[in-house]
Amino acid sequence: LYSPAMDTITNDVLNNLTFDTIRGINTTTSAITDDLVLPQSGTDSATISWSVSGLANGTQLNAVSGKITRGAIDTDVVLDAVIRRGQSERSKQFKLTILRNVSVDVNEAYVSLTFGAIKGNNLSEISVTDKLNLITKTGNNVSVTWSLEGQANGADINVLTGIVTRGAFDTTLTLKAKFMKDSSTMEKSFNIKV
């Protein structure tokens, strides 16, 4: 049976159900990167059920647990909450943007950074005599830091400027690129003969 008291309960639950109550550690509806907290009940035995629409490109949002799986591109979704108590029912929508998985960006940067991208005027990895173009950021905003191993005989590569110092003998150095975006990282090595 319908009761006005049930409307009061569902309205109270509806009014208290805000982005702040479901956001977890996310800070804005336009940049969802972490799991949401989706309560299944409200005050006075009101129930809350959730559904989501707009999922695509590998993006997932579990409407029970709030678990987010970030896909290949930023995805706009609509999260619906239905609050019920007795015969009273209210609904609320949250429009969210689940940001793409940055590990995809890091992987793309890893794959695309070849010797050809850093070679400068040098013709091959086995004969490096001129400055290298050591990029520090890719087009998809992945940071790249460089390190060097194997310096000997005076041979060196300045990892900040890319300037090559030739030694007394041909020397193979290991130049390492570390790709970083948020908490995703990858590392790639180049064997460079100076």
Backbone bond lengths (Angstrom), bond angles and torsions (degrees), N, CA, C in turn:
res aa  C-N    CA-C-N  psi(-1)  N-CA   C-N-CA  omega(-1)  CA-C   N-CA-C  phi
1 L - - - 1.451 - - 1.517 110.44 -
2 Y 1.311 113.90 148.61 1.454 120.21 179.20 1.529 110.08 -76.72
3 S 1.336 115.76 141.04 1.456 120.94 177.55 1.525 108.51 -141.93
4 P 1.337 118.53 130.30 1.465 120.50 176.47 1.528 112.69 -57.62
5 A 1.318 118.05 -27.90 1.461 121.11 178.23 1.527 110.35 -63.82
6 M 1.338 116.58 -33.56 1.468 120.13 178.30 1.529 110.14 -66.85
7 D 1.332 117.24 -38.18 1.474 120.51 176.27 1.526 110.64 -60.75
8 T 1.325 116.29 -40.53 1.464 120.21 179.08 1.526 109.97 -61.85
9 I 1.321 116.72 -42.00 1.472 120.67 -179.65 1.524 110.23 -64.96
10 T 1.331 117.20 -49.73 1.469 119.25 -177.37 1.527 110.87 -66.08
11 N 1.328 117.47 -35.41 1.472 120.19 176.89 1.524 110.89 -65.05
12 D 1.347 116.92 -41.11 1.466 120.08 178.03 1.529 111.03 -62.74
13 V 1.330 116.40 -44.97 1.470 120.10 178.98 1.526 109.49 -62.97
14 L 1.331 116.65 -43.55 1.465 121.53 178.96 1.529 110.58 -58.69
15 N 1.312 117.52 -47.58 1.464 121.36 -178.18 1.526 112.70 -65.73
16 N 1.327 117.05 -30.47 1.458 120.87 179.70 1.530 112.79 -85.76
17 L 1.326 116.91 -10.64 1.459 121.09 -179.74 1.532 108.02 -89.59
18 T 1.335 115.43 97.67 1.461 121.75 -177.26 1.528 109.23 -122.63
19 F 1.302 116.05 171.81 1.460 118.84 176.11 1.524 110.18 -58.38
20 D 1.315 117.58 -38.33 1.461 120.28 179.77 1.527 112.31 -59.76
21 T 1.334 117.82 -30.71 1.462 119.58 -178.92 1.528 113.03 -80.86
22 I 1.334 118.11 -16.40 1.474 120.30 -178.42 1.525 113.36 -114.62
23 R 1.310 118.82 -7.15 1.467 122.09 -166.89 1.516 115.78 -70.77
24 G 1.321 118.75 -18.03 1.468 119.38 -174.51 1.514 108.55 62.02
25 I 1.352 118.21 -125.25 1.467 120.35 178.58 1.531 112.28 -97.87
26 N 1.331 117.49 1.34 1.466 120.30 176.22 1.523 109.03 -67.53
27 T 1.323 116.99 151.88 1.464 119.69 -177.14 1.520 113.75 -111.74
28 T 1.332 117.64 -17.26 1.460 119.97 -177.87 1.528 110.09 -149.38
29 T 1.316 116.50 151.00 1.471 120.95 179.37 1.523 111.95 -67.49
30 S 1.325 117.75 -18.79 1.465 121.13 -176.61 1.527 113.40 -92.81
31 A 1.329 117.34 5.01 1.465 119.96 -178.87 1.534 110.21 -149.82
32 I 1.332 116.20 64.50 1.459 120.71 179.45 1.528 108.58 -81.43
33 T 1.338 115.53 122.23 1.467 120.86 -179.89 1.525 112.25 -127.17
34 D 1.317 117.48 -15.60 1.462 121.55 -175.99 1.525 110.59 -129.67
35 D 1.329 114.72 167.82 1.459 121.41 -176.46 1.524 111.79 -57.37
36 L 1.322 114.66 149.53 1.456 122.37 175.32 1.525 109.19 -96.71
37 V 1.320 116.22 163.19 1.463 122.28 175.79 1.528 106.02 -110.76
38 L 1.330 116.48 107.01 1.467 121.18 -175.39 1.530 109.84 -108.38
39 P 1.346 117.54 99.47 1.464 119.38 179.88 1.535 110.29 -65.47
40 Q 1.308 115.81 143.70 1.462 121.46 179.68 1.529 112.21 -98.16
41 S 1.338 115.47 -8.02 1.465 118.97 179.87 1.520 109.29 -147.74
42 G 1.338 114.02 159.08 1.453 121.64 176.99 1.516 109.30 -121.97
43 T 1.313 116.18 -160.25 1.460 120.27 -179.42 1.521 110.75 -72.11
44 D 1.312 115.67 157.85 1.468 123.43 175.33 1.518 113.35 51.76
45 S 1.332 116.71 43.50 1.467 123.76 174.64 1.526 114.52 65.55
46 A 1.315 117.12 19.36 1.473 119.37 174.13 1.528 107.76 -71.34
47 T 1.332 116.00 142.20 1.468 120.05 177.14 1.524 109.36 -106.22
48 I 1.323 114.57 150.82 1.467 120.31 177.05 1.523 106.75 -126.07
49 S 1.325 115.86 123.61 1.465 119.82 174.24 1.521 107.75 -115.06
50 W 1.324 115.08 148.79 1.452 121.79 -172.90 1.517 110.80 -122.37
51 S 1.322 115.88 147.20 1.466 121.63 170.97 1.522 107.03 -144.98
52 V 1.319 115.19 159.38 1.460 119.68 -177.65 1.524 108.78 -137.37
53 S 1.326 115.43 143.88 1.463 120.62 176.09 1.526 108.94 -132.55
54 G 1.337 115.67 156.88 1.455 120.99 177.63 1.514 114.86 96.84
55 L 1.326 117.41 5.99 1.460 119.98 -179.31 1.527 109.62 -68.63
56 A 1.341 116.24 136.06 1.465 120.99 -178.97 1.520 109.57 -160.72
57 N 1.316 115.98 165.66 1.473 123.07 172.61 1.520 114.17 55.41
58 G 1.319 115.81 36.18 1.462 119.98 178.22 1.515 114.40 86.35
59 T 1.322 118.01 -5.71 1.467 120.97 177.96 1.525 108.76 -73.47
60 Q 1.337 115.11 134.36 1.459 119.99 178.64 1.519 109.55 -135.24
61 L 1.331 114.66 147.59 1.460 122.59 173.08 1.517 106.42 -140.39
62 N 1.328 116.68 111.52 1.457 120.97 179.60 1.526 107.82 -75.00
63 A 1.341 116.04 118.75 1.459 121.50 -174.18 1.522 113.16 -75.87
64 V 1.322 118.30 -2.07 1.460 121.22 175.24 1.533 109.77 -103.77
65 S 1.337 115.81 -51.89 1.471 119.31 -174.61 1.524 113.65 -89.69
66 G 1.345 117.22 -20.76 1.467 120.79 -176.72 1.514 113.15 83.60
67 K 1.343 117.40 4.59 1.466 121.31 -178.74 1.522 110.61 -66.20
68 I 1.334 115.02 131.30 1.462 123.32 -179.91 1.521 109.24 -103.15
69 T 1.325 116.47 135.41 1.459 122.49 167.64 1.517 105.98 -121.43
70 R 1.311 116.03 116.09 1.454 120.61 -176.52 1.521 110.37 -81.18
71 G 1.329 116.05 135.11 1.455 122.08 -177.26 1.513 113.09 -94.56
72 A 1.337 114.65 -161.88 1.461 121.36 -174.13 1.525 113.20 -78.10
73 I 1.336 118.05 -22.71 1.470 120.84 178.69 1.524 109.39 -136.02
74 D 1.327 116.52 161.89 1.460 120.46 174.23 1.529 107.72 -60.41
75 T 1.337 116.71 135.47 1.465 120.83 -173.92 1.518 109.97 -130.32
76 D 1.337 115.85 125.32 1.465 121.65 174.76 1.521 108.78 -85.41
77 V 1.327 116.22 127.61 1.461 121.55 179.28 1.522 109.23 -129.69
78 V 1.327 114.56 162.06 1.457 121.13 173.94 1.522 107.08 -119.38
79 L 1.317 115.59 122.72 1.455 123.14 178.35 1.525 107.09 -103.72
80 D 1.329 115.98 120.69 1.470 121.31 -178.32 1.519 109.89 -107.01
81 A 1.330 115.76 134.18 1.459 122.48 173.59 1.525 107.82 -113.84
82 V 1.332 117.04 131.64 1.463 121.94 174.33 1.519 107.08 -117.29
83 I 1.336 114.97 120.93 1.459 122.38 -177.92 1.519 107.63 -104.00
84 R 1.350 116.20 128.42 1.464 120.75 -178.73 1.529 110.36 -130.57
85 R 1.313 113.66 141.27 1.478 121.90 170.06 1.511 105.77 -151.64
86 G 1.326 115.46 113.58 1.465 119.22 -175.35 1.523 109.31 61.87
87 Q 1.333 116.92 -132.28 1.464 121.93 179.41 1.529 112.43 -87.33
88 S 1.323 117.22 -3.44 1.463 121.15 -177.64 1.531 110.01 -86.67
89 E 1.317 115.28 135.84 1.466 120.59 -179.21 1.529 109.23 -141.57
90 R 1.314 115.82 134.50 1.466 122.72 175.80 1.522 107.74 -132.82
91 S 1.326 116.43 155.90 1.468 119.09 178.13 1.522 110.13 -135.97
92 K 1.320 113.50 157.63 1.462 120.81 -179.66 1.521 108.30 -146.82
93 Q 1.325 115.52 142.65 1.463 120.73 178.48 1.520 110.48 -114.44
94 F 1.330 113.71 144.99 1.454 121.63 172.59 1.525 107.05 -122.77
95 K 1.317 116.70 120.88 1.463 121.01 175.95 1.520 107.59 -93.32
96 L 1.327 115.04 120.08 1.458 121.36 -172.96 1.519 110.59 -126.88
97 T 1.322 116.26 151.23 1.458 121.83 170.32 1.523 107.50 -116.10
98 I 1.333 115.31 114.58 1.460 121.06 176.96 1.522 106.80 -89.97
99 L 1.326 115.94 116.59 1.461 120.64 -176.03 1.517 111.35 -71.88
100 R 1.318 114.39 151.15 1.459 120.24 -178.14 1.517 111.45 -64.15
101 N 1.291 114.45 158.87 1.450 122.25 -179.95 1.526 108.47 -72.53
102 V 1.320 116.84 114.65 1.465 119.58 -176.93 1.516 112.83 -67.55
103 S 1.338 117.21 -19.95 1.459 117.55 176.69 1.524 110.51 -63.36
104 V 1.340 116.78 -25.14 1.464 120.55 173.63 1.527 108.88 -64.41
105 D 1.339 117.18 -43.62 1.464 121.67 177.88 1.531 110.74 -61.03
106 V 1.328 115.90 -44.94 1.465 120.44 -178.58 1.528 109.79 -63.67
107 N 1.319 116.92 -42.67 1.463 120.19 178.76 1.524 111.38 -63.49
108 E 1.342 116.85 -42.65 1.472 120.23 177.86 1.529 110.78 -60.96
109 A 1.334 116.75 -41.55 1.463 120.60 178.63 1.525 110.15 -63.82
110 Y 1.319 116.71 -43.06 1.463 122.11 178.96 1.532 110.75 -58.53
111 V 1.313 115.98 -48.71 1.471 120.91 -177.64 1.527 111.15 -65.98
112 S 1.329 117.08 -41.01 1.468 119.90 -173.30 1.532 113.73 -79.61
113 L 1.332 117.13 -20.01 1.466 118.76 179.95 1.530 109.31 -83.42
114 T 1.307 114.98 100.29 1.459 122.59 178.97 1.529 108.16 -113.84
115 F 1.320 116.30 173.29 1.460 119.26 175.67 1.527 110.29 -58.58
116 G 1.320 116.80 -35.70 1.459 120.43 178.62 1.524 112.99 -57.91
117 A 1.323 117.47 -30.47 1.469 121.33 -179.62 1.523 112.59 -77.72
118 I 1.331 118.20 -22.22 1.471 120.50 -176.18 1.520 112.95 -114.13
119 K 1.319 118.68 -2.81 1.467 121.92 -167.47 1.523 115.55 -66.96
120 G 1.329 117.93 -20.35 1.465 118.74 -176.07 1.516 109.51 59.95
121 N 1.342 118.05 -127.94 1.472 122.34 179.39 1.522 113.31 -90.60
122 N 1.312 117.56 1.11 1.471 121.32 -179.43 1.521 109.87 -75.66
123 L 1.341 116.01 147.28 1.456 120.41 -177.79 1.520 113.32 -89.78
124 S 1.334 117.67 -32.70 1.464 119.49 -178.80 1.522 110.46 -154.19
125 E 1.340 114.99 165.93 1.465 121.68 179.28 1.525 112.74 -67.97
126 I 1.319 117.11 -19.34 1.470 119.55 -176.25 1.522 112.96 -91.70
127 S 1.340 116.23 1.31 1.462 119.25 178.41 1.527 109.29 -150.74
128 V 1.331 115.84 75.74 1.463 121.29 -178.52 1.523 108.71 -99.73
129 T 1.328 115.17 117.32 1.461 120.21 -178.59 1.524 111.98 -126.80
130 D 1.324 117.11 -9.99 1.460 121.64 -174.33 1.537 109.47 -123.21
131 K 1.299 115.45 167.62 1.465 123.22 -178.07 1.537 111.41 -54.41
132 L 1.344 115.39 139.99 1.459 122.29 174.79 1.522 109.66 -96.95
133 N 1.315 116.77 152.27 1.459 122.98 178.81 1.531 108.14 -96.33
134 L 1.323 117.00 86.18 1.458 121.92 -176.48 1.524 109.86 -87.92
135 I 1.321 115.70 93.12 1.464 120.91 -178.03 1.523 110.44 -65.83
136 T 1.327 116.62 150.88 1.459 120.62 179.95 1.524 112.53 -115.45
137 K 1.327 116.91 -7.99 1.467 120.56 178.01 1.518 108.46 -152.34
138 T 1.336 116.42 138.30 1.458 120.66 179.45 1.526 109.85 -95.66
139 G 1.312 116.19 172.61 1.467 121.27 -179.57 1.516 113.32 -61.87
140 N 1.320 118.57 -26.96 1.470 120.48 179.01 1.534 111.40 -98.72
141 N 1.337 114.63 26.70 1.471 122.45 170.82 1.520 114.84 67.08
142 V 1.320 116.65 30.22 1.456 121.05 174.44 1.529 107.65 -91.96
143 S 1.323 116.69 128.68 1.464 121.01 177.53 1.521 109.68 -79.37
144 V 1.335 115.25 142.85 1.462 120.92 178.27 1.525 107.83 -125.95
145 T 1.330 116.19 124.00 1.464 120.99 173.58 1.526 107.74 -115.96
146 W 1.314 114.77 150.98 1.464 120.90 -173.58 1.517 110.80 -118.54
147 S 1.328 115.26 147.10 1.468 121.61 172.71 1.525 107.71 -141.40
148 L 1.315 115.56 164.32 1.457 120.68 -174.22 1.521 110.11 -136.66
149 E 1.334 115.82 140.60 1.459 121.94 176.33 1.522 108.80 -131.14
150 G 1.325 115.82 151.66 1.460 121.02 173.16 1.513 116.04 92.92
151 Q 1.341 117.57 15.06 1.462 118.86 178.48 1.523 109.72 -59.66
152 A 1.323 115.12 130.08 1.467 120.79 178.45 1.517 108.37 -160.41
153 N 1.317 116.20 159.81 1.469 122.16 176.20 1.526 113.05 56.68
154 G 1.316 117.47 23.20 1.461 121.22 179.77 1.527 113.87 85.72
155 A 1.331 117.82 -4.30 1.470 121.24 179.96 1.527 109.35 -76.18
156 D 1.339 115.57 136.75 1.463 120.07 -176.89 1.516 109.86 -158.75
157 I 1.319 115.58 156.85 1.468 122.97 169.68 1.516 106.05 -130.62
158 N 1.316 116.83 122.80 1.462 120.74 176.90 1.528 107.02 -73.09
159 V 1.334 116.77 115.75 1.468 120.63 -174.40 1.534 112.84 -74.73
160 L 1.311 118.22 -9.00 1.460 121.28 175.79 1.524 111.84 -92.11
161 T 1.327 116.42 -37.12 1.465 120.32 -174.71 1.527 113.72 -109.25
162 G 1.330 117.50 -18.95 1.458 120.78 -176.70 1.521 113.95 82.41
163 I 1.328 117.40 1.50 1.462 120.82 -178.48 1.530 109.76 -69.90
164 V 1.328 114.59 130.47 1.466 122.80 -177.67 1.517 109.38 -97.11
165 T 1.330 116.04 131.48 1.465 121.97 173.20 1.521 106.89 -112.48
166 R 1.334 114.76 119.29 1.457 119.59 179.83 1.520 109.41 -83.34
167 G 1.317 115.19 140.84 1.458 120.98 -179.05 1.515 112.20 -95.96
168 A 1.321 115.40 -170.32 1.460 122.08 -179.55 1.530 111.29 -68.21
169 F 1.344 117.22 -27.98 1.463 122.61 -179.46 1.525 108.65 -133.34
170 D 1.328 115.57 159.19 1.466 119.01 172.10 1.525 107.99 -60.53
171 T 1.342 115.50 130.88 1.462 120.64 -176.43 1.519 109.15 -134.79
172 T 1.328 116.42 134.45 1.462 120.55 176.31 1.521 109.07 -92.37
173 L 1.311 114.99 121.55 1.464 122.66 179.41 1.522 108.77 -109.28
174 T 1.320 116.93 151.13 1.465 121.44 175.35 1.523 108.00 -104.53
175 L 1.322 115.05 111.74 1.464 122.48 178.81 1.524 107.40 -98.91
176 K 1.337 116.38 123.43 1.463 120.63 -176.07 1.527 110.91 -113.40
177 A 1.330 114.70 133.75 1.464 121.85 174.56 1.523 107.99 -108.01
178 K 1.337 116.84 127.92 1.461 121.21 175.65 1.518 107.96 -110.78
179 F 1.331 116.11 120.70 1.463 123.26 -178.50 1.518 108.19 -97.31
180 M 1.354 116.93 132.12 1.456 120.92 -176.77 1.526 110.95 -141.08
181 K 1.327 114.50 134.28 1.465 121.32 170.12 1.523 106.46 -152.36
182 D 1.324 115.71 123.03 1.462 121.79 -172.74 1.527 107.85 51.58
183 S 1.308 118.39 -123.79 1.466 119.93 -178.59 1.526 112.31 -99.23
184 S 1.324 118.06 4.92 1.465 120.95 179.80 1.524 110.57 -91.47
185 T 1.337 116.09 132.08 1.462 120.82 179.00 1.527 110.03 -139.81
186 M 1.315 115.34 152.74 1.463 123.04 171.61 1.513 106.72 -146.54
187 E 1.333 116.52 159.77 1.455 120.97 179.11 1.516 109.72 -133.24
188 K 1.321 115.61 142.23 1.472 121.81 -179.86 1.512 108.39 -135.27
189 S 1.337 116.26 140.71 1.466 121.16 -179.18 1.519 111.51 -114.71
190 F 1.331 115.51 145.09 1.455 123.38 173.97 1.523 107.29 -122.95
191 N 1.324 117.28 129.23 1.456 120.60 173.45 1.519 107.16 -91.74
192 I 1.329 116.25 113.51 1.454 123.52 -172.72 1.530 108.77 -114.38
193 K 1.321 116.04 124.56 1.471 120.13 177.33 1.512 108.77 -96.38
194 V 1.331 115.38 117.83 1.468 122.64 -177.49 1.507 108.77 -107.24
